[in-house]
Amino acid sequence: MRLVCQITVRGTLEEDQQGKFMADCGCEFEATDDEQRRTLRIVLAINALMFVAEMTAGLLAESAGLIADSLDMLADASVYAISLFAVGRVAKIRRSAATASGVLQVLLGGGVLIEVVRRFTFGTEPIGWTMIGIAAIALVANAICLRLLWKHRGGDVNFRASFIFSANDVIANFGVIVSGALVLLTESAIPDLLIGIIIAAVVFRGGVKILREAKEDAKNEQADEQHNG
């Protein structure tokens, strides 16, 4: 009995020492960074592929909604690339990356709105079935991204940004599906143009939200430094 107890205690002490060593050497943080990089690479690839697919389909189907959603995918892919660059770096660089992501979203939101206005001015005849089919594929792709990013949603501002953008994409995809059905029912381009405007607003709002969060993080860190100093 004494031998068993000694072995158990020794094993526990060794595990504690090993855990302390891993914490001291930063192995746990390195593992987390590697996991974040892997997740970002996957969602980056998905969004880049869907951007090409949706933009091609949007141009062929003359759909402002699909084109707007494809530009949203491009914005997200850019955000994921910036976030991938920021993983494992100091807080200041991560905040700068988040700020760049927010600015990019705001600019692309404005670009989407300009495209919708152009199509409204010169006229368009969207193909409803193409809108529904491509948007359904995009919905599945974004649902996969959202699931991958779910466990990182409470991380730094870059991952919060990535999660917010993917959640917005799912909403936008549902909107394109509904607008495609309305295009078929009404034989009008108005539903397609309306969803384009909504997506532009969602992209713009997401960018503004991330800019605010990055600014708030900077204020909190500055307050902590003053308090500790």
C-alpha positions in Angstrom: 0.0 0.0 0.0 2.8 2.4 0.9 4.5 1.6 -2.5 1.4 2.3 -4.4 0.9 5.6 -2.6 4.5 6.7 -3.3 4.1 5.9 -7.0 0.8 7.8 -7.1 2.3 10.8 -5.4 5.4 10.7 -7.5 3.3 10.5 -10.6 1.2 13.4 -9.6 4.2 15.5 -8.8 5.8 14.7 -12.1 2.6 15.6 -13.9 2.4 18.9 -12.0 6.0 19.7 -12.8 5.4 18.8 -16.5 2.4 21.1 -16.6 4.3 23.9 -14.9 7.2 23.4 -17.4 4.7 23.6 -20.4 3.2 26.7 -19.0 6.6 28.3 -18.4 7.9 27.5 -21.8 4.8 28.8 -23.5 4.0 25.4 -25.2 0.3 25.8 -24.4 0.2 29.2 -26.1 2.1 27.8 -29.1 -0.4 25.0 -29.5 -3.2 27.5 -29.3 -1.6 29.7 -32.0 -1.1 26.7 -34.2 -4.7 25.8 -33.9 -5.8 29.3 -34.7 -3.6 29.5 -37.7 -5.0 26.1 -39.0 -8.6 27.4 -38.5 -7.9 30.7 -40.3 -6.2 28.9 -43.2 -9.3 26.7 -43.7 -11.8 29.5 -43.5 -9.6 31.7 -45.7 -9.5 29.0 -48.4 -13.3 28.5 -48.2 -14.0 32.2 -48.6 -11.6 32.7 -51.4 -13.1 29.9 -53.4 -16.7 31.1 -52.7 -15.7 34.6 -53.8 -14.7 33.3 -57.2 -17.8 31.1 -57.5 -20.3 33.8 -56.4 -18.7 36.6 -58.4 -18.8 34.4 -61.6 -22.4 33.3 -61.0 -23.4 36.8 -60.0 -22.1 38.3 -63.3 -23.7 35.5 -65.4 -27.0 35.8 -63.5 -26.9 39.6 -63.4 -27.6 39.4 -59.7 -26.6 42.4 -57.5 -27.3 40.2 -54.4 -24.8 37.5 -55.5 -22.2 40.1 -56.5 -22.6 41.8 -53.2 -22.3 38.5 -51.3 -19.2 37.6 -53.3 -17.6 40.9 -52.3 -18.6 40.2 -48.8 -16.7 36.8 -49.2 -13.7 38.7 -50.5 -13.8 41.1 -47.5 -13.9 38.1 -45.2 -11.1 36.3 -46.9 -9.0 39.5 -46.5 -10.0 39.8 -42.9 -8.9 36.1 -42.3 -5.6 36.8 -44.0 -5.0 39.8 -41.8 -6.0 37.8 -38.7 -3.7 35.0 -39.8 -0.8 37.5 -39.9 -1.7 38.8 -36.4 -1.8 35.4 -34.7 0.9 35.1 -32.0 2.0 38.7 -32.3 1.9 41.5 -29.7 -1.4 43.1 -28.7 -0.6 46.4 -30.6 0.0 44.6 -33.9 -3.2 42.5 -33.4 -5.2 45.7 -32.8 -3.7 47.3 -35.9 -4.6 44.2 -37.9 -8.2 44.4 -36.5 -8.4 48.1 -37.5 -7.2 47.3 -41.0 -9.9 44.6 -41.2 -12.6 47.1 -40.1 -11.5 49.8 -42.6 -11.5 47.2 -45.4 -15.0 46.1 -44.5 -16.3 49.7 -44.5 -14.7 50.3 -47.9 -16.1 47.2 -49.4 -19.5 47.9 -48.0 -19.4 51.2 -49.8 -18.2 49.5 -53.0 -21.2 47.0 -52.8 -23.6 49.9 -52.4 -22.1 51.7 -55.5 -22.5 48.5 -57.5 -26.2 48.1 -56.5 -26.9 51.7 -57.4 -25.2 51.2 -60.8 -27.3 48.2 -61.5 -30.5 50.0 -60.4 -29.6 52.9 -62.7 -28.8 50.8 -65.8 -31.2 48.0 -65.2 -30.7 44.3 -64.6 -32.5 41.0 -65.1 -31.4 38.5 -62.3 -31.9 34.8 -62.6 -33.7 33.6 -59.5 -32.8 29.9 -59.6 -29.1 30.7 -60.0 -29.4 33.1 -57.0 -31.0 30.4 -54.8 -28.6 27.6 -55.8 -25.4 29.5 -55.4 -26.6 31.2 -52.2 -27.5 27.8 -50.7 -23.9 26.5 -51.4 -22.5 29.7 -49.9 -24.7 29.2 -46.8 -23.3 25.7 -46.3 -19.7 27.1 -46.7 -20.3 29.9 -44.2 -22.0 27.5 -41.7 -18.8 25.4 -41.8 -16.7 28.6 -41.2 -18.9 29.6 -38.4 -18.6 26.2 -36.7 -14.8 26.3 -37.0 -14.6 29.8 -35.6 -17.1 29.1 -32.8 -14.6 28.0 -30.1 -12.4 31.0 -30.9 -15.2 33.6 -30.7 -14.1 34.8 -27.2 -10.5 35.4 -28.3 -8.8 38.6 -29.3 -10.4 41.3 -31.4 -9.3 39.6 -34.6 -11.1 36.4 -33.9 -14.1 38.3 -32.6 -14.1 40.1 -36.0 -13.8 36.8 -37.9 -16.7 35.3 -36.0 -18.9 38.4 -36.5 -18.3 38.5 -40.2 -19.1 34.8 -40.6 -22.3 35.2 -38.6 -23.2 38.1 -40.9 -22.5 36.0 -44.0 -25.0 33.3 -42.9 -27.7 36.0 -42.5 -26.8 37.5 -46.0 -27.0 34.0 -47.6 -30.5 33.5 -46.2 -31.4 36.9 -47.6 -30.1 36.1 -51.1 -32.1 32.8 -51.1 -35.3 34.7 -50.1 -34.7 37.4 -52.7 -34.1 34.8 -55.4 -37.4 33.2 -54.6 -39.1 36.7 -54.7 -37.5 37.4 -58.1 -39.1 34.2 -59.4 -42.5 35.0 -57.9 -42.6 38.7 -58.9 -40.5 38.6 -62.0 -38.9 41.8 -60.8 -35.3 42.8 -60.0 -36.3 44.9 -57.0 -35.8 42.0 -54.4 -32.3 41.4 -55.8 -31.4 45.1 -55.5 -32.9 45.3 -52.0 -30.8 42.4 -50.7 -27.7 44.0 -52.3 -28.4 47.1 -50.3 -29.0 45.1 -47.1 -25.7 43.2 -47.5 -23.8 46.4 -48.1 -25.3 47.8 -44.8 -24.4 44.6 -43.0 -20.8 44.7 -44.3 -20.5 48.4 -43.4 -22.0 47.9 -39.9 -19.6 44.9 -39.2 -16.6 47.1 -40.1 -17.7 49.9 -37.9 -18.3 47.4 -35.0 -14.8 46.0 -35.3 -13.2 49.5 -35.4 -15.1 50.3 -32.2 -13.9 47.1 -30.5 -10.3 47.7 -31.5 -10.5 51.3 -30.1 -12.1 50.0 -26.9 -9.4 47.4 -26.5 -6.7 50.1 -26.9 -8.4 52.2 -24.2 -8.7 49.3 -21.8 -5.0 48.4 -22.3 -3.9 52.0 -21.8 -6.0 52.2 -18.6 -4.4 49.0 -17.3 -0.9 50.3 -18.0 -1.7 53.6 -16.1 -3.2 51.6 -13.2 -0.2 49.2 -13.0 2.2 52.1 -13.4 
